Amino acid sequence: MNGYAFCVGQCCNCGGMITFNPVRVPSLRINGERQPLCEDCARKWIGLHPEANATIPPDAYQPVAESEL
């Protein structure tokens, strides 16, 4: 039997509630821990840091297969 999961949490920048794929969501390291960014904040960060060549994975805010966890 295959299952899927997603996380519910707050964007570390704006504080908005989001659902996300914990493996693929764009994040920032805060005190050594990955903290998720909502899609709007991730797009803003990417725009401010073009040298990072970062992208938002298409499944970043979708459920993840349990086999990937």
N, C-alpha and C positions, 0 to 999 in steps of 0.2 A: 504494500500500500504506500503510495506517495503522498506526502503532505507538503504544505506550503506554510510559510511564516512571514510576518512583517513586524516591525517594531513601531511603537508609538512613542513619541518623545517631543521634546522642545528643540527648536532651532537654537543653536548656541549664540547666534547673533541677534535675531529679532525676538526670540522667545515664543514664536508661534508654534502651535501644536502641528506635528506632521506625522504621517505614516511613511515608513521607508524600509528599503532593503538594507539590512545591517552590513552586508558585504560590499555593496556598491555605492552607498550614499556618499556624496562629497562631505568631507569633514575637516575640522581643524583640530590640532592637538592642543589641549588645554591641560596643564599640569600632568602631561604625559599620557592623557587619555584622549581617544578619538571622540569628538563631539560632532553630531550631525548638523548640517546646514540645510535649510529649506531650499527649494529650487530657486526662488527669487534671490536669496542671499548668495547662493552659490554662483548664480549668473553675475551678480554684482562683483563678487570676489574675482571671478575669472576676468571680468572687464578691467579691474584695477591691477591685475597681475598677469598681463599677457605673456610675460617671459616664462611663466610656469607651464605654458602649453597645456593647461588643464581642460578637461571636458567633463560633461555630465553624462554618465552612462545612461542609455535609454531605459534601463530597468532599475534605476536608482530609487525610484519611489513606488516600485511594484513589489508584490510578494516574492520571496525567494524560495526555491525548492529546498526542502529540508536536507537533501543530500549535499548542498553547498555550505551548510552551516558547520 
